Amino acid sequence: MGGRLARTLYSLLFYLLMPAVWLLVLWRSIKEPEYRGTPLQRFGYVPETSRAQPVVWIHAVSAGETIAVAPLVKRLLASGCSIVMTNMTPTGRERVGALLGDEVENYYVPYDLPGAVKRFLKNVKPNALVVIDTELWPNMIHCCHLSDIRVLSINARLSEKSARGYRLIHSISSRMLQEIDVVAAQKEAQGQRFIELGLDETKLHVAGSIKFHSDRAPDHGEKVDAILSLLGSRPRLIAASTHPGEEALMLEAFSKLKESIPGLMLVIAPRHVHRANDVIRLIDEIGLKFVLRSQEKACDEDTDIFLLDTMGELSYFYGACEIAIVGGSFVPIGGHNFMEAVIANVPVVMGPYLRNIEDVAAEFVEEDALTVVSDVEGLTLVLRDMLQSEPSRQSQVSRARTVFRRNEGALARAEELILEQLD
C-alpha cells in the first residue's frame, strides 16, 4: 500500500474514531476538569499571530517531557526564537505555565487530522516543529513537510518493541520518517532502529538525552529550607510520581520500616494530584496520621505521612528527603524520570518496570547508581539498609553524579541542531 493511500485511510479511521476520542476526554475530565478546557484548540483553532523572529513549535506530550525540555526552551528564547508549545494533557500545560510562564504561547496540540493540523499551522506559522521523545504523528509531520516547515525529533528514543509496532504500519512510518529533517537519538542502537525503519542516515544524530541537565531555580536552597521547617528533622523518605497500586505498596513498606526506624516519615507525591483523596483513604485505612501540603501546616512528632497534593514543588521535596522512591516503576507504567532526584543529590530506588526510561536508567543500573527492587520485601530491605547507613547513601549519590556529568552536553547539541534548521 502506498504511503499516500495509507495515510488517507489512517485519517479516515481517525475521523471515525473521534466520537470515542471525545468520550475518553469527557471521562478523564470527571477527575481533571481542565480536559474540557479550550476544546477548540484540539482542532487547530488558536489565535492567528505574526512575528518577526523565527517561530519554533515544540510539542511535549505531558509533564515529564515538559520538564525535560524547559531548559532547551529557555536557550532558544535567549537565541531570539519565539516559542509556541503544545501538550496533550493538562499536567503538561500546568508545567509550561509554572516553568516558562508567559514567555511562550501554550496550547493543546491539534488532533492528527489534516484539517486541524493545517488550521494550526496557518495560525501559528512556525518555521520548525520540534517533537520531544518520539511523539510522531503522520499528518502533523506531512503537513509541516508540505509547508516547508523543518521537522526535528529531539531526545528521540525507539525501543525494539516500539520499532516492531512501526514495522506493522511500514507504509505510513517509512514515509513519515522520510519527511523528518533531523532525528537526535539518545543512543546509537535507537538511531539504528530509525534507519532500519526508513530514516535517511544523513539525518540521524546521536546526541544523548536532554534530561541530563541541571537547571535549579536560584531560590532552590531557600525553598528546600522552608520545606524542611515543615517536615522537621526526622528521617524522611519520598515516594514520587506514584500511580494506583503503588501508594499501598509504599505504605506497606513504610509501616514495616517504622518498627525499626523511630520517627520515620514518608512524603507521598502522586503523579496526578487529583488522586489525593484516593491516597488519603489508603492512609486512613491503616490508621496513619497525615498532613496535606495544601494545608500549609507543619508536621508534629506524630505525623507519619506528608501528602504533596499540590504541583510544582517536587524538586524541592527531593532535596528535603534522604531517599527517593520514583514511581510508575512498581506497576507496569514504565517508570518516570528520576533525574530531578539525582540533581538533588538523593539516592534513588525504583521498581522493575522501567520500559519508558530504560535508555537513561541502564547506565545508572550498570554503575550501581540506581537501585532497582522487584517487590515490597525487596523495597523494605533496601530502604532499611540505606536509612541506617549514610555512607552507602552518599556512595550511590556520588556514582549517580559521575554518570550524570558523563552525559551532560545533549542540551547544547539539541539547541545547535534546531538553530541550524532555522538558518
C-alpha positions as CSV (number, residue, x, y, z in Angstrom):
1,M,0.0,0.0,0.0
2,G,1.4,3.4,-1.0
3,G,2.2,5.9,1.7
4,R,-0.4,8.4,0.4
5,L,-3.2,5.9,0.4
6,A,-2.2,4.5,3.8
7,R,-2.2,8.0,5.3
8,T,-5.6,8.7,3.8
9,L,-7.0,5.5,5.4
10,Y,-5.4,6.5,8.7
11,S,-7.0,9.9,8.6
12,L,-10.4,8.4,7.7
13,L,-10.1,6.0,10.6
14,F,-9.1,8.9,13.0
15,Y,-12.2,10.8,11.9
16,L,-14.4,7.8,12.5
17,L,-12.9,7.3,16.0
18,M,-13.5,11.0,17.0
19,P,-16.7,10.2,19.0
20,A,-14.8,7.6,21.0
21,V,-11.9,10.1,21.5
22,W,-14.2,12.7,22.9
23,L,-15.9,10.2,25.2
24,L,-12.4,9.4,26.5
25,V,-11.7,13.1,27.0
26,L,-15.0,13.6,28.9
27,W,-14.4,10.6,31.0
28,R,-10.9,12.0,32.0
29,S,-12.4,15.4,32.7
30,I,-14.5,13.9,35.5
31,K,-11.4,13.9,37.7
32,E,-9.5,16.6,35.7
33,P,-11.9,19.3,34.5
34,E,-9.2,21.0,32.6
35,Y,-9.5,18.3,29.9
36,R,-12.8,20.1,29.0
37,G,-10.9,23.4,28.7
38,T,-10.5,25.2,25.4
39,P,-11.6,22.2,23.3
40,L,-11.4,24.1,20.0
41,Q,-7.6,24.2,20.4
42,R,-7.6,20.5,19.7
43,F,-9.0,21.3,16.3
44,G,-6.4,23.9,15.5
45,Y,-8.4,27.0,16.5
46,V,-5.7,29.1,18.1
47,P,-5.1,32.9,17.7
48,E,-3.6,33.9,14.4
49,T,-0.4,35.8,15.0
50,S,2.6,37.2,13.1
51,R,6.1,37.5,14.5
52,A,9.3,39.0,13.2
53,Q,11.6,36.4,14.8
54,P,11.7,32.7,13.8
55,V,8.9,30.6,15.4
56,V,9.6,27.2,16.9
57,W,6.7,24.9,17.6
58,I,7.7,22.5,20.4
59,H,5.4,19.6,21.2
60,A,5.9,17.9,24.6
61,V,3.2,15.4,25.5
62,S,2.9,15.8,29.2
63,A,4.6,16.9,32.4
64,G,7.8,14.8,32.1
65,E,8.6,15.9,28.6
66,T,7.8,19.5,29.5
67,I,10.2,19.4,32.5
68,A,12.9,17.9,30.3
69,V,12.6,20.4,27.5
70,A,12.2,23.6,29.6
71,P,15.9,24.4,29.8
72,L,16.1,24.0,26.0
73,V,13.2,26.3,25.5
74,K,15.0,28.9,27.6
75,R,18.1,28.6,25.5
76,L,16.1,29.1,22.3
77,L,14.3,32.1,23.7
78,A,17.7,33.6,24.6
79,S,18.8,33.0,21.0
80,G,15.9,35.1,19.7
81,C,13.3,32.5,18.9
82,S,9.6,32.8,19.5
83,I,8.3,29.6,21.1
84,V,4.8,28.0,20.8
85,M,4.4,24.9,23.0
86,T,1.7,22.2,22.7
87,N,0.8,19.5,25.1
88,M,-1.6,16.6,25.2
89,T,-2.5,16.7,28.9
90,P,-3.5,19.3,31.5
91,T,-0.5,18.4,33.6
92,G,1.8,19.2,30.7
93,R,0.1,22.6,30.3
94,E,0.4,23.3,34.0
95,R,4.2,22.6,33.9
96,V,4.6,25.0,30.9
97,G,2.9,27.7,33.0
98,A,4.9,27.0,36.1
99,L,8.3,26.7,34.3
100,L,8.0,29.2,31.5
101,G,5.1,31.5,32.3
102,D,4.1,34.0,29.6
103,E,7.5,33.7,27.8
104,V,5.9,31.1,25.5
105,E,2.5,30.6,23.9
106,N,0.9,27.3,25.1
107,Y,-2.0,25.3,23.5
108,Y,-3.3,21.8,23.4
109,V,-1.9,20.0,20.4
110,P,-4.3,19.7,17.5
111,Y,-5.6,16.2,16.8
112,D,-3.8,14.5,14.0
113,L,-6.4,15.3,11.5
114,P,-5.4,17.1,8.2
115,G,-7.9,20.0,8.7
116,A,-6.9,20.5,12.4
117,V,-3.2,20.5,11.7
118,K,-3.4,22.8,8.7
119,R,-5.5,25.2,10.6
120,F,-3.0,25.3,13.4
121,L,-0.1,25.8,11.0
122,K,-1.9,28.6,9.3
123,N,-2.5,30.5,12.5
124,V,0.9,29.8,14.2
125,K,3.1,30.0,11.1
126,P,6.1,28.0,12.6
127,N,9.4,27.8,10.9
128,A,10.2,24.5,12.6
129,L,8.5,21.7,14.6
130,V,10.4,20.1,17.4
131,V,8.9,16.9,18.7
132,I,10.2,15.7,22.1
133,D,10.6,12.0,22.8
134,T,9.4,10.4,19.5
135,E,5.8,11.7,19.7
136,L,5.4,11.2,15.9
137,W,2.1,11.8,14.1
138,P,1.8,11.2,10.4
139,N,-0.4,14.1,9.4
140,M,1.4,16.6,11.7
141,I,4.7,15.7,10.0
142,H,3.3,15.5,6.5
143,C,1.6,18.9,6.7
144,C,4.7,20.5,8.0
145,H,6.7,18.9,5.2
146,L,4.3,20.2,2.6
147,S,4.6,23.7,4.1
148,D,8.4,23.7,4.1
149,I,8.4,23.7,8.0
150,R,11.5,21.9,9.3
151,V,10.7,18.8,11.4
152,L,13.0,17.7,14.2
153,S,12.6,14.8,16.6
154,I,14.7,15.7,19.7
155,N,15.6,13.4,22.5
156,A,14.3,10.6,20.3
157,R,14.1,7.1,21.6
158,L,12.9,3.9,20.0
159,S,12.8,0.6,21.8
160,E,12.8,-2.7,19.9
161,K,9.2,-3.2,21.0
162,S,8.2,0.2,19.5
163,A,10.1,-0.5,16.4
164,R,8.1,-3.7,15.8
165,G,4.9,-1.6,16.1
166,Y,6.2,0.8,13.5
167,R,7.1,-2.1,11.2
168,L,3.4,-3.2,11.2
169,I,2.5,0.2,9.6
170,H,5.6,0.4,7.4
171,S,3.9,2.2,4.5
172,I,3.0,5.0,6.9
173,S,6.0,5.1,9.2
174,S,8.7,4.9,6.4
175,R,7.1,7.8,4.6
176,M,6.8,9.8,7.8
177,L,10.5,9.2,8.7
178,Q,11.5,10.3,5.2
179,E,9.7,13.6,5.8
180,I,11.6,14.3,9.0
181,D,14.7,16.6,8.7
182,V,16.6,15.7,11.9
183,V,16.4,12.9,14.4
184,A,18.5,13.4,17.5
185,A,18.5,10.0,19.1
186,Q,19.6,9.3,22.6
187,K,21.6,6.2,21.9
188,E,23.3,4.6,18.9
189,A,21.2,1.5,18.9
190,Q,18.0,3.6,18.9
191,G,19.2,5.6,16.0
192,Q,19.9,2.4,14.0
193,R,16.3,1.4,14.5
194,F,15.1,4.7,12.9
195,I,17.4,4.0,9.9
196,E,16.0,0.4,9.6
197,L,12.5,1.9,9.5
198,G,13.3,4.3,6.7
199,L,15.2,7.3,8.0
200,D,18.0,8.7,5.8
201,E,21.1,8.0,7.8
202,T,22.4,11.6,7.0
203,K,19.5,12.9,9.1
204,L,20.5,11.0,12.2
205,H,22.5,12.5,15.1
206,V,23.3,10.6,18.3
207,A,23.0,13.4,20.8
208,G,22.3,11.9,24.2
209,S,19.4,12.7,26.5
210,I,18.4,16.3,27.3
211,K,17.3,15.0,30.7
212,F,21.0,15.2,31.8
213,H,20.8,18.8,32.6
214,S,20.9,20.6,35.9
215,D,18.7,23.7,35.9
216,R,18.0,24.6,39.5
217,A,16.0,27.7,40.3
218,P,18.0,30.5,42.0
219,D,15.9,30.1,45.2
220,H,16.2,26.3,45.3
221,G,18.1,26.3,48.6
222,E,15.7,28.7,50.3
223,K,12.7,26.6,49.3
224,V,14.3,23.4,50.5
225,D,14.9,25.0,53.8
226,A,11.3,26.2,54.0
227,I,10.1,22.6,53.4
228,L,12.5,21.2,56.0
229,S,10.9,23.6,58.5
230,L,7.6,21.9,57.8
231,L,8.8,18.4,57.8
232,G,11.1,18.6,60.8
233,S,14.4,16.9,61.5
234,R,13.3,13.3,61.4
235,P,14.4,10.7,58.7
236,R,12.4,11.3,55.6
237,L,11.5,9.2,52.5
238,I,9.8,10.5,49.4
239,A,7.6,8.3,47.1
240,A,7.3,10.4,44.0
241,S,5.1,10.3,40.9
242,T,3.1,7.3,42.2
243,H,0.2,5.6,40.5
244,P,-2.7,3.5,41.7
245,G,-1.3,0.4,43.4
246,E,2.0,2.0,44.3
247,E,0.8,4.0,47.3
248,A,-0.4,0.9,49.0
249,L,2.9,-0.8,48.4
250,M,4.8,2.2,49.8
251,L,2.6,2.4,52.8
252,E,3.2,-1.3,53.5
253,A,7.0,-0.9,53.3
254,F,6.8,2.3,55.5
255,S,4.7,0.5,58.2
256,K,7.4,-2.2,58.4
257,L,10.2,0.3,58.5
258,K,8.6,2.3,61.3
259,E,9.1,-0.6,63.6
260,S,12.9,-0.4,63.4
261,I,13.5,3.3,62.5
262,P,11.8,5.6,65.1
263,G,10.5,8.9,63.8
264,L,10.5,7.9,60.1
265,M,8.3,10.0,57.9
266,L,7.0,9.3,54.3
267,V,6.3,12.0,51.8
268,I,3.9,10.8,49.1
269,A,3.7,12.8,45.8
270,P,1.0,11.2,43.5
271,R,1.7,11.6,39.8
272,H,-1.7,13.2,39.4
273,V,-2.7,15.4,42.3
274,H,-6.4,14.8,41.7
275,R,-5.9,11.4,43.2
276,A,-5.1,12.8,46.6
277,N,-8.4,11.7,48.1
278,D,-7.7,8.1,47.0
279,V,-4.4,8.2,48.8
280,I,-6.0,9.7,51.9
281,R,-8.4,6.8,52.0
282,L,-5.5,4.3,51.9
283,I,-3.7,6.2,54.7
284,D,-6.9,6.2,56.9
285,E,-7.4,2.5,56.4
286,I,-4.2,1.7,58.1
287,G,-4.6,4.4,60.8
288,L,-1.7,6.6,60.0
289,K,-1.6,10.3,60.7
290,F,-1.0,12.7,57.8
291,V,-0.6,16.3,56.8
292,L,-1.6,17.8,53.4
293,R,0.8,20.2,51.7
294,S,-2.2,22.4,50.7
295,Q,-2.9,22.9,54.5
296,E,0.4,24.9,54.8
297,K,0.7,23.1,58.2
298,A,3.9,21.9,59.9
299,C,4.3,18.3,60.9
300,D,4.4,17.3,64.5
301,E,6.2,14.3,66.1
302,D,3.1,12.1,65.5
303,T,2.9,12.8,61.7
304,D,3.5,9.7,59.6
305,I,2.7,10.9,56.1
306,F,3.1,14.2,54.3
307,L,0.9,14.2,51.2
308,L,2.1,16.5,48.4
309,D,-1.3,17.4,46.9
310,T,0.0,20.5,45.0
311,M,2.0,20.8,41.8
312,G,5.4,22.4,41.1
313,E,7.5,21.6,44.2
314,L,8.7,18.0,43.7
315,S,12.3,19.0,43.1
316,Y,12.4,20.9,46.4
317,F,10.9,17.9,48.3
318,Y,13.5,15.6,46.7
319,G,16.2,17.9,48.3
320,A,14.5,17.7,51.7
321,C,14.5,13.9,51.9
322,E,17.1,11.2,52.5
323,I,15.9,8.7,49.8
324,A,13.7,9.0,46.7
325,I,11.4,6.2,45.5
326,V,10.3,7.1,42.0
327,G,7.0,5.7,40.8
328,G,5.5,4.4,37.7
329,S,8.0,1.6,38.1
330,F,6.2,-0.7,40.6
331,V,3.2,-1.0,38.3
332,P,3.5,-1.5,34.5
333,I,3.5,2.2,33.6
334,G,7.2,2.1,32.6
335,G,8.9,4.4,35.1
336,H,9.2,8.1,35.4
337,N,12.1,10.5,35.0
338,F,14.3,10.2,38.1
339,M,16.8,12.9,37.1
340,E,15.4,15.6,39.4
341,A,16.2,13.3,42.3
342,V,19.8,12.8,41.0
343,I,20.2,16.5,40.6
344,A,19.0,16.9,44.2
345,N,21.8,14.5,45.4
346,V,19.4,11.9,46.7
347,P,19.8,8.2,46.2
348,V,17.1,6.7,44.0
349,V,15.2,3.4,44.3
350,M,12.8,2.1,41.6
351,G,10.7,-0.9,40.8
352,P,11.2,-3.4,37.9
353,Y,9.0,-1.6,35.3
354,L,11.5,0.8,33.5
355,R,10.5,0.5,29.9
356,N,9.9,4.2,29.4
357,I,13.2,5.2,30.8
358,E,15.4,2.1,30.0
359,D,17.6,4.2,27.8
360,V,18.5,6.5,30.6
361,A,18.3,4.0,33.5
362,A,20.5,1.3,32.0
363,E,23.8,3.2,32.6
364,F,22.8,4.1,36.1
365,V,22.0,0.5,36.9
366,E,25.2,-0.7,35.4
367,E,27.2,1.7,37.5
368,D,25.3,0.8,40.7
369,A,24.0,4.4,40.7
370,L,20.3,3.4,40.8
371,T,18.8,0.7,43.0
372,V,16.1,-1.5,41.4
373,V,13.9,-3.8,43.5
374,S,11.3,-6.2,42.4
375,D,8.7,-6.2,45.2
376,V,7.7,-4.8,48.6
377,E,10.0,-7.1,50.5
378,G,13.0,-6.0,48.4
379,L,12.0,-2.4,48.8
380,T,11.7,-2.7,52.6
381,L,15.1,-4.4,52.9
382,V,16.9,-1.8,50.7
383,L,15.3,1.2,52.4
384,R,16.2,-0.2,55.8
385,D,19.8,-0.7,54.8
386,M,20.1,2.7,53.2
387,L,18.4,4.6,56.0
388,Q,20.8,3.0,58.5
389,S,23.9,3.8,56.5
390,E,24.6,7.4,55.4
391,P,27.9,6.3,53.8
392,S,26.1,3.9,51.5
393,R,23.6,6.6,50.5
394,Q,26.4,9.1,49.8
395,S,28.3,6.5,47.8
396,Q,25.3,5.9,45.5
397,V,24.8,9.7,45.1
398,S,28.5,10.1,44.1
399,R,28.2,7.4,41.4
400,A,25.0,8.9,40.1
401,R,26.6,12.3,39.8
402,T,29.5,10.7,37.9
403,V,27.1,9.2,35.4
404,F,25.2,12.4,35.1
405,R,28.3,14.5,34.4
406,R,29.5,12.0,31.8
407,N,26.2,12.6,29.8
408,E,25.9,16.3,30.0
409,G,26.1,18.2,26.8
410,A,23.0,16.9,25.0
411,L,21.1,20.2,25.6
412,A,23.7,22.3,23.7
413,R,23.8,19.8,20.8
414,A,20.0,19.9,20.6
415,E,20.0,23.7,20.5
416,E,22.6,23.7,17.8
417,L,20.6,21.3,15.6
418,I,17.5,23.4,15.9
419,L,19.2,26.7,15.1
420,E,20.9,25.1,12.1
421,Q,17.5,24.3,10.6
422,L,16.4,27.9,11.1
423,D,19.3,29.4,9.1
